[in-house]
Amino acid sequence: MPKKIIIIGSGNAALCAGIAALEKGAEVHIYEKADRDLAGGNTKYTAGAMRFAYEKSKHLNQFLTNPNDEKLKKTDFGSYTQEKFLADLNS
């Protein structure tokens, strides 16, 4: 019998948790108090983007569908250090 998971809210973190639980075979129920137009937590402010710290562009390769794409040779993602990430969270 699969585990039953209840998630309160439908923001990015909640939906990621739901997906992870589903991938592990759980039965997932998500409840959101906001009306349909306002559901999704802060997602409307971030356009679904997620932030995380990384030092160099090459550290992002593991997340790319095609890390060998020729366009990447001309692309500079810069960096988003842990210090900058924490400063942004604290501002």
PyMOL Python script that loads the backbone (N, CA, C, O; Angstrom):
from pymol import cmd

cmd.read_pdbstr("""\
ATOM      1  N   MET A   1       0.845  -1.173   0.000  1.00  0.00           N
ATOM      2  CA  MET A   1       0.000   0.000   0.000  1.00  0.00           C
ATOM      3  C   MET A   1       0.897   1.245   0.000  1.00  0.00           C
ATOM      4  O   MET A   1       1.786   1.367   0.843  1.00  0.00           O
ATOM      5  N   PRO A   2       0.666   2.168  -0.941  1.00  0.00           N
ATOM      6  CA  PRO A   2       1.528   3.362  -1.017  1.00  0.00           C
ATOM      7  C   PRO A   2       1.289   4.304   0.161  1.00  0.00           C
ATOM      8  O   PRO A   2       0.197   4.358   0.727  1.00  0.00           O
ATOM      9  N   LYS A   3       2.336   5.038   0.511  1.00  0.00           N
ATOM     10  CA  LYS A   3       2.186   6.059   1.546  1.00  0.00           C
ATOM     11  C   LYS A   3       1.289   7.160   1.013  1.00  0.00           C
ATOM     12  O   LYS A   3       1.274   7.439  -0.185  1.00  0.00           O
ATOM     13  N   LYS A   4       0.549   7.777   1.905  1.00  0.00           N
ATOM     14  CA  LYS A   4      -0.338   8.875   1.531  1.00  0.00           C
ATOM     15  C   LYS A   4       0.274  10.173   2.053  1.00  0.00           C
ATOM     16  O   LYS A   4       0.572  10.300   3.240  1.00  0.00           O
ATOM     17  N   ILE A   5       0.454  11.124   1.153  1.00  0.00           N
ATOM     18  CA  ILE A   5       1.070  12.399   1.480  1.00  0.00           C
ATOM     19  C   ILE A   5       0.052  13.510   1.250  1.00  0.00           C
ATOM     20  O   ILE A   5      -0.600  13.562   0.207  1.00  0.00           O
ATOM     21  N   ILE A   6      -0.076  14.396   2.231  1.00  0.00           N
ATOM     22  CA  ILE A   6      -0.917  15.577   2.094  1.00  0.00           C
ATOM     23  C   ILE A   6      -0.006  16.791   2.090  1.00  0.00           C
ATOM     24  O   ILE A   6       0.824  16.958   2.984  1.00  0.00           O
ATOM     25  N   ILE A   7      -0.162  17.636   1.082  1.00  0.00           N
ATOM     26  CA  ILE A   7       0.637  18.848   0.956  1.00  0.00           C
ATOM     27  C   ILE A   7      -0.305  20.037   1.011  1.00  0.00           C
ATOM     28  O   ILE A   7      -1.309  20.093   0.301  1.00  0.00           O
ATOM     29  N   ILE A   8       0.045  20.992   1.876  1.00  0.00           N
ATOM     30  CA  ILE A   8      -0.769  22.195   2.028  1.00  0.00           C
ATOM     31  C   ILE A   8      -0.093  23.325   1.266  1.00  0.00           C
ATOM     32  O   ILE A   8       1.033  23.706   1.584  1.00  0.00           O
ATOM     33  N   GLY A   9      -0.773  23.857   0.269  1.00  0.00           N
ATOM     34  CA  GLY A   9      -0.226  24.926  -0.564  1.00  0.00           C
ATOM     35  C   GLY A   9       0.235  24.391  -1.904  1.00  0.00           C
ATOM     36  O   GLY A   9       0.541  23.207  -2.053  1.00  0.00           O
ATOM     37  N   SER A  10       0.278  25.300  -2.889  1.00  0.00           N
ATOM     38  CA  SER A  10       0.650  24.861  -4.249  1.00  0.00           C
ATOM     39  C   SER A  10       1.750  25.729  -4.849  1.00  0.00           C
ATOM     40  O   SER A  10       1.777  25.958  -6.058  1.00  0.00           O
ATOM     41  N   GLY A  11       2.655  26.211  -4.002  1.00  0.00           N
ATOM     42  CA  GLY A  11       3.802  26.954  -4.508  1.00  0.00           C
ATOM     43  C   GLY A  11       4.848  26.015  -5.079  1.00  0.00           C
ATOM     44  O   GLY A  11       4.658  24.799  -5.095  1.00  0.00           O
ATOM     45  N   ASN A  12       5.950  26.578  -5.548  1.00  0.00           N
ATOM     46  CA  ASN A  12       7.008  25.770  -6.148  1.00  0.00           C
ATOM     47  C   ASN A  12       7.507  24.672  -5.224  1.00  0.00           C
ATOM     48  O   ASN A  12       7.636  23.522  -5.643  1.00  0.00           O
ATOM     49  N   ALA A  13       7.791  25.014  -3.964  1.00  0.00           N
ATOM     50  CA  ALA A  13       8.317  24.018  -3.026  1.00  0.00           C
ATOM     51  C   ALA A  13       7.315  22.890  -2.814  1.00  0.00           C
ATOM     52  O   ALA A  13       7.687  21.717  -2.787  1.00  0.00           O
ATOM     53  N   ALA A  14       6.046  23.252  -2.664  1.00  0.00           N
ATOM     54  CA  ALA A  14       5.010  22.240  -2.460  1.00  0.00           C
ATOM     55  C   ALA A  14       4.891  21.317  -3.665  1.00  0.00           C
ATOM     56  O   ALA A  14       4.803  20.098  -3.517  1.00  0.00           O
ATOM     57  N   LEU A  15       4.889  21.901  -4.843  1.00  0.00           N
ATOM     58  CA  LEU A  15       4.759  21.074  -6.047  1.00  0.00           C
ATOM     59  C   LEU A  15       5.982  20.187  -6.262  1.00  0.00           C
ATOM     60  O   LEU A  15       5.854  19.048  -6.709  1.00  0.00           O
ATOM     61  N   CYS A  16       7.162  20.704  -5.946  1.00  0.00           N
ATOM     62  CA  CYS A  16       8.376  19.878  -6.044  1.00  0.00           C
ATOM     63  C   CYS A  16       8.307  18.712  -5.064  1.00  0.00           C
ATOM     64  O   CYS A  16       8.682  17.589  -5.401  1.00  0.00           O
ATOM     65  N   ALA A  17       7.827  18.980  -3.850  1.00  0.00           N
ATOM     66  CA  ALA A  17       7.666  17.907  -2.865  1.00  0.00           C
ATOM     67  C   ALA A  17       6.665  16.875  -3.366  1.00  0.00           C
ATOM     68  O   ALA A  17       6.867  15.672  -3.200  1.00  0.00           O
ATOM     69  N   GLY A  18       5.592  17.347  -3.975  1.00  0.00           N
ATOM     70  CA  GLY A  18       4.588  16.433  -4.520  1.00  0.00           C
ATOM     71  C   GLY A  18       5.145  15.557  -5.628  1.00  0.00           C
ATOM     72  O   GLY A  18       4.881  14.356  -5.673  1.00  0.00           O
ATOM     73  N   ILE A  19       5.907  16.153  -6.509  1.00  0.00           N
ATOM     74  CA  ILE A  19       6.520  15.386  -7.603  1.00  0.00           C
ATOM     75  C   ILE A  19       7.477  14.345  -7.043  1.00  0.00           C
ATOM     76  O   ILE A  19       7.466  13.193  -7.478  1.00  0.00           O
ATOM     77  N   ALA A  20       8.307  14.743  -6.077  1.00  0.00           N
ATOM     78  CA  ALA A  20       9.263  13.811  -5.473  1.00  0.00           C
ATOM     79  C   ALA A  20       8.537  12.643  -4.811  1.00  0.00           C
ATOM     80  O   ALA A  20       8.958  11.493  -4.940  1.00  0.00           O
ATOM     81  N   ALA A  21       7.451  12.937  -4.104  1.00  0.00           N
ATOM     82  CA  ALA A  21       6.686  11.877  -3.452  1.00  0.00           C
ATOM     83  C   ALA A  21       6.049  10.943  -4.472  1.00  0.00           C
ATOM     84  O   ALA A  21       6.051   9.726  -4.291  1.00  0.00           O
ATOM     85  N   LEU A  22       5.504  11.513  -5.546  1.00  0.00           N
ATOM     86  CA  LEU A  22       4.926  10.687  -6.607  1.00  0.00           C
ATOM     87  C   LEU A  22       5.970   9.778  -7.237  1.00  0.00           C
ATOM     88  O   LEU A  22       5.704   8.607  -7.509  1.00  0.00           O
ATOM     89  N   GLU A  23       7.161  10.325  -7.466  1.00  0.00           N
ATOM     90  CA  GLU A  23       8.240   9.524  -8.056  1.00  0.00           C
ATOM     91  C   GLU A  23       8.642   8.359  -7.164  1.00  0.00           C
ATOM     92  O   GLU A  23       9.160   7.351  -7.646  1.00  0.00           O
ATOM     93  N   LYS A  24       8.404   8.497  -5.862  1.00  0.00           N
ATOM     94  CA  LYS A  24       8.715   7.410  -4.915  1.00  0.00           C
ATOM     95  C   LYS A  24       7.520   6.493  -4.690  1.00  0.00           C
ATOM     96  O   LYS A  24       7.574   5.580  -3.865  1.00  0.00           O
ATOM     97  N   GLY A  25       6.438   6.740  -5.430  1.00  0.00           N
ATOM     98  CA  GLY A  25       5.285   5.849  -5.371  1.00  0.00           C
ATOM     99  C   GLY A  25       4.200   6.231  -4.376  1.00  0.00           C
ATOM    100  O   GLY A  25       3.283   5.445  -4.139  1.00  0.00           O
ATOM    101  N   ALA A  26       4.282   7.400  -3.799  1.00  0.00           N
ATOM    102  CA  ALA A  26       3.276   7.817  -2.823  1.00  0.00           C
ATOM    103  C   ALA A  26       2.006   8.298  -3.518  1.00  0.00           C
ATOM    104  O   ALA A  26       2.013   8.679  -4.689  1.00  0.00           O
ATOM    105  N   GLU A  27       0.930   8.266  -2.762  1.00  0.00           N
ATOM    106  CA  GLU A  27      -0.332   8.867  -3.188  1.00  0.00           C
ATOM    107  C   GLU A  27      -0.324  10.290  -2.638  1.00  0.00           C
ATOM    108  O   GLU A  27      -0.186  10.483  -1.430  1.00  0.00           O
ATOM    109  N   VAL A  28      -0.469  11.282  -3.506  1.00  0.00           N
ATOM    110  CA  VAL A  28      -0.301  12.677  -3.092  1.00  0.00           C
ATOM    111  C   VAL A  28      -1.592  13.463  -3.280  1.00  0.00           C
ATOM    112  O   VAL A  28      -2.259  13.364  -4.311  1.00  0.00           O
ATOM    113  N   HIS A  29      -1.929  14.249  -2.254  1.00  0.00           N
ATOM    114  CA  HIS A  29      -3.063  15.158  -2.316  1.00  0.00           C
ATOM    115  C   HIS A  29      -2.545  16.548  -1.972  1.00  0.00           C
ATOM    116  O   HIS A  29      -1.896  16.729  -0.942  1.00  0.00           O
ATOM    117  N   ILE A  30      -2.826  17.532  -2.825  1.00  0.00           N
ATOM    118  CA  ILE A  30      -2.392  18.906  -2.608  1.00  0.00           C
ATOM    119  C   ILE A  30      -3.620  19.770  -2.376  1.00  0.00           C
ATOM    120  O   ILE A  30      -4.573  19.742  -3.155  1.00  0.00           O
ATOM    121  N   TYR A  31      -3.585  20.538  -1.294  1.00  0.00           N
ATOM    122  CA  TYR A  31      -4.692  21.425  -0.952  1.00  0.00           C
ATOM    123  C   TYR A  31      -4.201  22.870  -0.971  1.00  0.00           C
ATOM    124  O   TYR A  31      -3.146  23.186  -0.421  1.00  0.00           O
ATOM    125  N   GLU A  32      -4.966  23.728  -1.601  1.00  0.00           N
ATOM    126  CA  GLU A  32      -4.623  25.146  -1.733  1.00  0.00           C
ATOM    127  C   GLU A  32      -5.820  25.975  -1.297  1.00  0.00           C
ATOM    128  O   GLU A  32      -6.934  25.734  -1.762  1.00  0.00           O
ATOM    129  N   LYS A  33      -5.613  26.954  -0.408  1.00  0.00           N
ATOM    130  CA  LYS A  33      -6.729  27.783   0.052  1.00  0.00           C
ATOM    131  C   LYS A  33      -7.044  28.931  -0.895  1.00  0.00           C
ATOM    132  O   LYS A  33      -8.164  29.443  -0.891  1.00  0.00           O
ATOM    133  N   ALA A  34      -6.077  29.343  -1.705  1.00  0.00           N
ATOM    134  CA  ALA A  34      -6.291  30.478  -2.608  1.00  0.00           C
ATOM    135  C   ALA A  34      -7.218  30.099  -3.758  1.00  0.00           C
ATOM    136  O   ALA A  34      -7.310  28.936  -4.152  1.00  0.00           O
ATOM    137  N   ASP A  35      -7.895  31.105  -4.277  1.00  0.00           N
ATOM    138  CA  ASP A  35      -8.695  30.890  -5.482  1.00  0.00           C
ATOM    139  C   ASP A  35      -7.773  30.487  -6.621  1.00  0.00           C
ATOM    140  O   ASP A  35      -6.564  30.710  -6.557  1.00  0.00           O
ATOM    141  N   ARG A  36      -8.335  29.902  -7.649  1.00  0.00           N
ATOM    142  CA  ARG A  36      -7.552  29.420  -8.785  1.00  0.00           C
ATOM    143  C   ARG A  36      -6.623  30.508  -9.350  1.00  0.00           C
ATOM    144  O   ARG A  36      -5.482  30.215  -9.706  1.00  0.00           O
ATOM    145  N   ASP A  37      -7.097  31.749  -9.434  1.00  0.00           N
ATOM    146  CA  ASP A  37      -6.289  32.828  -9.996  1.00  0.00           C
ATOM    147  C   ASP A  37      -5.097  33.206  -9.121  1.00  0.00           C
ATOM    148  O   ASP A  37      -4.124  33.774  -9.616  1.00  0.00           O
ATOM    149  N   LEU A  38      -5.163  32.900  -7.838  1.00  0.00           N
ATOM    150  CA  LEU A  38      -4.092  33.271  -6.915  1.00  0.00           C
ATOM    151  C   LEU A  38      -3.277  32.079  -6.430  1.00  0.00           C
ATOM    152  O   LEU A  38      -2.348  32.253  -5.641  1.00  0.00           O
ATOM    153  N   ALA A  39      -3.603  30.886  -6.880  1.00  0.00           N
ATOM    154  CA  ALA A  39      -2.877  29.687  -6.448  1.00  0.00           C
ATOM    155  C   ALA A  39      -1.447  29.724  -6.981  1.00  0.00           C
ATOM    156  O   ALA A  39      -1.157  30.370  -7.987  1.00  0.00           O
ATOM    157  N   GLY A  40      -0.572  29.023  -6.291  1.00  0.00           N
ATOM    158  CA  GLY A  40       0.806  28.911  -6.748  1.00  0.00           C
ATOM    159  C   GLY A  40       1.808  29.649  -5.894  1.00  0.00           C
ATOM    160  O   GLY A  40       2.978  29.747  -6.264  1.00  0.00           O
ATOM    161  N   GLY A  41       1.378  30.174  -4.752  1.00  0.00           N
ATOM    162  CA  GLY A  41       2.303  30.854  -3.854  1.00  0.00           C
ATOM    163  C   GLY A  41       2.990  32.028  -4.521  1.00  0.00           C
ATOM    164  O   GLY A  41       2.343  32.814  -5.213  1.00  0.00           O
ATOM    165  N   ASN A  42       4.278  32.158  -4.326  1.00  0.00           N
ATOM    166  CA  ASN A  42       5.049  33.266  -4.887  1.00  0.00           C
ATOM    167  C   ASN A  42       5.467  33.030  -6.335  1.00  0.00           C
ATOM    168  O   ASN A  42       6.192  33.844  -6.907  1.00  0.00           O
ATOM    169  N   THR A  43       5.029  31.948  -6.921  1.00  0.00           N
ATOM    170  CA  THR A  43       5.417  31.610  -8.288  1.00  0.00           C
ATOM    171  C   THR A  43       5.107  32.734  -9.258  1.00  0.00           C
ATOM    172  O   THR A  43       5.868  32.962 -10.199  1.00  0.00           O
ATOM    173  N   LYS A  44       4.010  33.436  -9.049  1.00  0.00           N
ATOM    174  CA  LYS A  44       3.648  34.514  -9.974  1.00  0.00           C
ATOM    175  C   LYS A  44       4.680  35.630  -9.966  1.00  0.00           C
ATOM    176  O   LYS A  44       4.804  36.365 -10.945  1.00  0.00           O
ATOM    177  N   TYR A  45       5.425  35.766  -8.870  1.00  0.00           N
ATOM    178  CA  TYR A  45       6.449  36.805  -8.791  1.00  0.00           C
ATOM    179  C   TYR A  45       7.784  36.364  -9.399  1.00  0.00           C
ATOM    180  O   TYR A  45       8.614  37.198  -9.761  1.00  0.00           O
ATOM    181  N   THR A  46       7.979  35.059  -9.506  1.00  0.00           N
ATOM    182  CA  THR A  46       9.257  34.541  -9.997  1.00  0.00           C
ATOM    183  C   THR A  46       9.164  33.909 -11.380  1.00  0.00           C
ATOM    184  O   THR A  46      10.172  33.465 -11.930  1.00  0.00           O
ATOM    185  N   ALA A  47       7.964  33.865 -11.943  1.00  0.00           N
ATOM    186  CA  ALA A  47       7.726  33.218 -13.243  1.00  0.00           C
ATOM    187  C   ALA A  47       8.168  31.755 -13.219  1.00  0.00           C
ATOM    188  O   ALA A  47       8.578  31.203 -14.240  1.00  0.00           O
ATOM    189  N   GLY A  48       8.079  31.139 -12.045  1.00  0.00           N
ATOM    190  CA  GLY A  48       8.439  29.732 -11.916  1.00  0.00           C
ATOM    191  C   GLY A  48       9.922  29.490 -11.769  1.00  0.00           C
ATOM    192  O   GLY A  48      10.352  28.340 -11.679  1.00  0.00           O
ATOM    193  N   ALA A  49      10.719  30.549 -11.745  1.00  0.00           N
ATOM    194  CA  ALA A  49      12.174  30.389 -11.630  1.00  0.00           C
ATOM    195  C   ALA A  49      12.547  29.930 -10.227  1.00  0.00           C
ATOM    196  O   ALA A  49      11.849  30.223  -9.256  1.00  0.00           O
ATOM    197  N   MET A  50      13.637  29.222 -10.140  1.00  0.00           N
ATOM    198  CA  MET A  50      14.175  28.786  -8.862  1.00  0.00           C
ATOM    199  C   MET A  50      15.617  29.275  -8.772  1.00  0.00           C
ATOM    200  O   MET A  50      16.350  29.227  -9.760  1.00  0.00           O
ATOM    201  N   ARG A  51      16.027  29.743  -7.598  1.00  0.00           N
ATOM    202  CA  ARG A  51      17.396  30.206  -7.411  1.00  0.00           C
ATOM    203  C   ARG A  51      18.173  29.196  -6.585  1.00  0.00           C
ATOM    204  O   ARG A  51      17.635  28.578  -5.666  1.00  0.00           O
ATOM    205  N   PHE A  52      19.434  29.041  -6.922  1.00  0.00           N
ATOM    206  CA  PHE A  52      20.343  28.223  -6.128  1.00  0.00           C
ATOM    207  C   PHE A  52      21.754  28.717  -6.386  1.00  0.00           C
ATOM    208  O   PHE A  52      22.046  29.311  -7.424  1.00  0.00           O
ATOM    209  N   ALA A  53      22.614  28.461  -5.424  1.00  0.00           N
ATOM    210  CA  ALA A  53      23.995  28.954  -5.527  1.00  0.00           C
ATOM    211  C   ALA A  53      24.824  28.054  -6.435  1.00  0.00           C
ATOM    212  O   ALA A  53      24.666  26.833  -6.439  1.00  0.00           O
ATOM    213  N   TYR A  54      25.709  28.680  -7.205  1.00  0.00           N
ATOM    214  CA  TYR A  54      26.691  27.957  -8.007  1.00  0.00           C
ATOM    215  C   TYR A  54      27.876  28.890  -8.242  1.00  0.00           C
ATOM    216  O   TYR A  54      27.718  30.109  -8.306  1.00  0.00           O
ATOM    217  N   GLU A  55      29.051  28.305  -8.369  1.00  0.00           N
ATOM    218  CA  GLU A  55      30.274  29.097  -8.520  1.00  0.00           C
ATOM    219  C   GLU A  55      30.618  29.377  -9.978  1.00  0.00           C
ATOM    220  O   GLU A  55      31.041  30.483 -10.316  1.00  0.00           O
ATOM    221  N   LYS A  56      30.440  28.379 -10.845  1.00  0.00           N
ATOM    222  CA  LYS A  56      30.834  28.506 -12.248  1.00  0.00           C
ATOM    223  C   LYS A  56      29.748  27.920 -13.144  1.00  0.00           C
ATOM    224  O   LYS A  56      28.967  27.065 -12.724  1.00  0.00           O
ATOM    225  N   SER A  57      29.716  28.391 -14.368  1.00  0.00           N
ATOM    226  CA  SER A  57      28.723  27.899 -15.331  1.00  0.00           C
ATOM    227  C   SER A  57      28.773  26.384 -15.466  1.00  0.00           C
ATOM    228  O   SER A  57      27.732  25.745 -15.618  1.00  0.00           O
ATOM    229  N   LYS A  58      29.966  25.801 -15.413  1.00  0.00           N
ATOM    230  CA  LYS A  58      30.080  24.347 -15.608  1.00  0.00           C
ATOM    231  C   LYS A  58      29.336  23.556 -14.531  1.00  0.00           C
ATOM    232  O   LYS A  58      28.986  22.394 -14.738  1.00  0.00           O
ATOM    233  N   HIS A  59      29.098  24.190 -13.385  1.00  0.00           N
ATOM    234  CA  HIS A  59      28.356  23.515 -12.323  1.00  0.00           C
ATOM    235  C   HIS A  59      26.880  23.343 -12.675  1.00  0.00           C
ATOM    236  O   HIS A  59      26.170  22.587 -12.011  1.00  0.00           O
ATOM    237  N   LEU A  60      26.418  24.031 -13.703  1.00  0.00           N
ATOM    238  CA  LEU A  60      25.028  23.934 -14.135  1.00  0.00           C
ATOM    239  C   LEU A  60      24.799  22.798 -15.126  1.00  0.00           C
ATOM    240  O   LEU A  60      23.655  22.411 -15.365  1.00  0.00           O
ATOM    241  N   ASN A  61      25.864  22.262 -15.700  1.00  0.00           N
ATOM    242  CA  ASN A  61      25.742  21.250 -16.758  1.00  0.00           C
ATOM    243  C   ASN A  61      24.887  20.059 -16.357  1.00  0.00           C
ATOM    244  O   ASN A  61      24.154  19.514 -17.183  1.00  0.00           O
ATOM    245  N   GLN A  62      24.973  19.656 -15.113  1.00  0.00           N
ATOM    246  CA  GLN A  62      24.212  18.476 -14.678  1.00  0.00           C
ATOM    247  C   GLN A  62      22.701  18.687 -14.756  1.00  0.00           C
ATOM    248  O   GLN A  62      21.939  17.720 -14.742  1.00  0.00           O
ATOM    249  N   PHE A  63      22.264  19.943 -14.837  1.00  0.00           N
ATOM    250  CA  PHE A  63      20.836  20.240 -14.886  1.00  0.00           C
ATOM    251  C   PHE A  63      20.319  20.439 -16.308  1.00  0.00           C
ATOM    252  O   PHE A  63      19.116  20.602 -16.507  1.00  0.00           O
ATOM    253  N   LEU A  64      21.200  20.429 -17.286  1.00  0.00           N
ATOM    254  CA  LEU A  64      20.823  20.699 -18.672  1.00  0.00           C
ATOM    255  C   LEU A  64      20.403  19.430 -19.395  1.00  0.00           C
ATOM    256  O   LEU A  64      20.973  18.361 -19.177  1.00  0.00           O
ATOM    257  N   THR A  65      19.413  19.555 -20.244  1.00  0.00           N
ATOM    258  CA  THR A  65      18.986  18.423 -21.064  1.00  0.00           C
ATOM    259  C   THR A  65      20.099  18.009 -22.013  1.00  0.00           C
ATOM    260  O   THR A  65      20.331  16.820 -22.232  1.00  0.00           O
ATOM    261  N   ASN A  66      20.793  19.008 -22.581  1.00  0.00           N
ATOM    262  CA  ASN A  66      21.885  18.720 -23.505  1.00  0.00           C
ATOM    263  C   ASN A  66      23.122  19.523 -23.103  1.00  0.00           C
ATOM    264  O   ASN A  66      23.344  20.613 -23.630  1.00  0.00           O
ATOM    265  N   PRO A  67      23.937  18.993 -22.167  1.00  0.00           N
ATOM    266  CA  PRO A  67      25.116  19.731 -21.722  1.00  0.00           C
ATOM    267  C   PRO A  67      26.186  19.882 -22.797  1.00  0.00           C
ATOM    268  O   PRO A  67      27.176  20.581 -22.584  1.00  0.00           O
ATOM    269  N   ASN A  68      26.007  19.244 -23.936  1.00  0.00           N
ATOM    270  CA  ASN A  68      26.973  19.350 -25.039  1.00  0.00           C
ATOM    271  C   ASN A  68      26.500  20.295 -26.140  1.00  0.00           C
ATOM    272  O   ASN A  68      27.099  20.348 -27.214  1.00  0.00           O
ATOM    273  N   ASP A  69      25.438  21.032 -25.877  1.00  0.00           N
ATOM    274  CA  ASP A  69      24.908  21.968 -26.866  1.00  0.00           C
ATOM    275  C   ASP A  69      25.989  22.977 -27.250  1.00  0.00           C
ATOM    276  O   ASP A  69      26.629  23.561 -26.376  1.00  0.00           O
ATOM    277  N   GLU A  70      26.193  23.183 -28.531  1.00  0.00           N
ATOM    278  CA  GLU A  70      27.229  24.087 -29.040  1.00  0.00           C
ATOM    279  C   GLU A  70      27.048  25.526 -28.548  1.00  0.00           C
ATOM    280  O   GLU A  70      28.029  26.250 -28.375  1.00  0.00           O
ATOM    281  N   LYS A  71      25.799  25.940 -28.323  1.00  0.00           N
ATOM    282  CA  LYS A  71      25.540  27.309 -27.876  1.00  0.00           C
ATOM    283  C   LYS A  71      26.142  27.590 -26.507  1.00  0.00           C
ATOM    284  O   LYS A  71      26.399  28.747 -26.176  1.00  0.00           O
ATOM    285  N   LEU A  72      26.369  26.566 -25.714  1.00  0.00           N
ATOM    286  CA  LEU A  72      26.912  26.759 -24.374  1.00  0.00           C
ATOM    287  C   LEU A  72      28.340  27.296 -24.403  1.00  0.00           C
ATOM    288  O   LEU A  72      28.784  27.934 -23.448  1.00  0.00           O
ATOM    289  N   LYS A  73      29.054  27.043 -25.485  1.00  0.00           N
ATOM    290  CA  LYS A  73      30.423  27.545 -25.609  1.00  0.00           C
ATOM    291  C   LYS A  73      30.435  29.075 -25.653  1.00  0.00           C
ATOM    292  O   LYS A  73      31.434  29.703 -25.300  1.00  0.00           O
ATOM    293  N   LYS A  74      29.318  29.673 -26.091  1.00  0.00           N
ATOM    294  CA  LYS A  74      29.228  31.131 -26.200  1.00  0.00           C
ATOM    295  C   LYS A  74      28.372  31.742 -25.091  1.00  0.00           C
ATOM    296  O   LYS A  74      28.069  32.934 -25.129  1.00  0.00           O
ATOM    297  N   THR A  75      27.988  30.945 -24.120  1.00  0.00           N
ATOM    298  CA  THR A  75      27.068  31.393 -23.077  1.00  0.00           C
ATOM    299  C   THR A  75      27.803  31.551 -21.754  1.00  0.00           C
ATOM    300  O   THR A  75      28.574  30.682 -21.347  1.00  0.00           O
ATOM    301  N   ASP A  76      27.552  32.669 -21.094  1.00  0.00           N
ATOM    302  CA  ASP A  76      28.145  32.906 -19.784  1.00  0.00           C
ATOM    303  C   ASP A  76      27.027  33.135 -18.771  1.00  0.00           C
ATOM    304  O   ASP A  76      26.336  34.153 -18.818  1.00  0.00           O
ATOM    305  N   PHE A  77      26.855  32.186 -17.860  1.00  0.00           N
ATOM    306  CA  PHE A  77      25.827  32.296 -16.834  1.00  0.00           C
ATOM    307  C   PHE A  77      26.343  33.028 -15.595  1.00  0.00           C
ATOM    308  O   PHE A  77      25.601  33.242 -14.636  1.00  0.00           O
ATOM    309  N   GLY A  78      27.603  33.402 -15.624  1.00  0.00           N
ATOM    310  CA  GLY A  78      28.190  34.077 -14.473  1.00  0.00           C
ATOM    311  C   GLY A  78      28.250  33.144 -13.287  1.00  0.00           C
ATOM    312  O   GLY A  78      28.508  31.950 -13.440  1.00  0.00           O
ATOM    313  N   SER A  79      28.013  33.685 -12.099  1.00  0.00           N
ATOM    314  CA  SER A  79      27.957  32.876 -10.892  1.00  0.00           C
ATOM    315  C   SER A  79      26.925  33.473  -9.948  1.00  0.00           C
ATOM    316  O   SER A  79      26.534  34.632 -10.082  1.00  0.00           O
ATOM    317  N   TYR A  80      26.507  32.686  -9.023  1.00  0.00           N
ATOM    318  CA  TYR A  80      25.583  33.137  -7.986  1.00  0.00           C
ATOM    319  C   TYR A  80      26.066  32.467  -6.703  1.00  0.00           C
ATOM    320  O   TYR A  80      25.589  31.395  -6.329  1.00  0.00           O
ATOM    321  N   THR A  81      27.004  33.104  -6.048  1.00  0.00           N
ATOM    322  CA  THR A  81      27.685  32.507  -4.905  1.00  0.00           C
ATOM    323  C   THR A  81      26.743  32.315  -3.717  1.00  0.00           C
ATOM    324  O   THR A  81      25.671  32.918  -3.650  1.00  0.00           O
ATOM    325  N   GLN A  82      27.163  31.471  -2.794  1.00  0.00           N
ATOM    326  CA  GLN A  82      26.376  31.248  -1.589  1.00  0.00           C
ATOM    327  C   GLN A  82      26.215  32.548  -0.812  1.00  0.00           C
ATOM    328  O   GLN A  82      25.158  32.813  -0.239  1.00  0.00           O
ATOM    329  N   GLU A  83      27.271  33.355  -0.796  1.00  0.00           N
ATOM    330  CA  GLU A  83      27.207  34.626  -0.090  1.00  0.00           C
ATOM    331  C   GLU A  83      26.141  35.541  -0.699  1.00  0.00           C
ATOM    332  O   GLU A  83      25.365  36.161   0.029  1.00  0.00           O
ATOM    333  N   LYS A  84      26.104  35.627  -2.028  1.00  0.00           N
ATOM    334  CA  LYS A  84      25.118  36.460  -2.719  1.00  0.00           C
ATOM    335  C   LYS A  84      23.710  35.913  -2.501  1.00  0.00           C
ATOM    336  O   LYS A  84      22.769  36.669  -2.261  1.00  0.00           O
ATOM    337  N   PHE A  85      23.580  34.596  -2.588  1.00  0.00           N
ATOM    338  CA  PHE A  85      22.277  33.949  -2.378  1.00  0.00           C
ATOM    339  C   PHE A  85      21.747  34.272  -0.976  1.00  0.00           C
ATOM    340  O   PHE A  85      20.590  34.661  -0.820  1.00  0.00           O
ATOM    341  N   LEU A  86      22.598  34.108   0.041  1.00  0.00           N
ATOM    342  CA  LEU A  86      22.172  34.381   1.411  1.00  0.00           C
ATOM    343  C   LEU A  86      21.872  35.865   1.614  1.00  0.00           C
ATOM    344  O   LEU A  86      20.931  36.214   2.327  1.00  0.00           O
ATOM    345  N   ALA A  87      22.659  36.736   0.995  1.00  0.00           N
ATOM    346  CA  ALA A  87      22.393  38.178   1.095  1.00  0.00           C
ATOM    347  C   ALA A  87      21.031  38.510   0.482  1.00  0.00           C
ATOM    348  O   ALA A  87      20.283  39.316   1.035  1.00  0.00           O
ATOM    349  N   ASP A  88      20.706  37.895  -0.654  1.00  0.00           N
ATOM    350  CA  ASP A  88      19.414  38.128  -1.282  1.00  0.00           C
ATOM    351  C   ASP A  88      18.267  37.631  -0.399  1.00  0.00           C
ATOM    352  O   ASP A  88      17.234  38.292  -0.291  1.00  0.00           O
ATOM    353  N   LEU A  89      18.446  36.473   0.230  1.00  0.00           N
ATOM    354  CA  LEU A  89      17.411  35.938   1.111  1.00  0.00           C
ATOM    355  C   LEU A  89      17.194  36.828   2.325  1.00  0.00           C
ATOM    356  O   LEU A  89      16.075  36.941   2.826  1.00  0.00           O
ATOM    357  N   ASN A  90      18.254  37.455   2.792  1.00  0.00           N
ATOM    358  CA  ASN A  90      18.170  38.287   3.991  1.00  0.00           C
ATOM    359  C   ASN A  90      17.750  39.728   3.708  1.00  0.00           C
ATOM    360  O   ASN A  90      17.534  40.503   4.640  1.00  0.00           O
ATOM    361  N   SER A  91      17.632  40.096   2.421  1.00  0.00           N
ATOM    362  CA  SER A  91      17.276  41.488   2.114  1.00  0.00           C
ATOM    363  C   SER A  91      15.773  41.675   2.047  1.00  0.00           C
ATOM    364  O   SER A  91      15.299  42.783   1.799  1.00  0.00           O
TER     365      SER A  91
END
""", "prot")
cmd.dss("prot")
cmd.show_as("cartoon", "prot")
cmd.util.cbc("prot")
cmd.orient("prot")
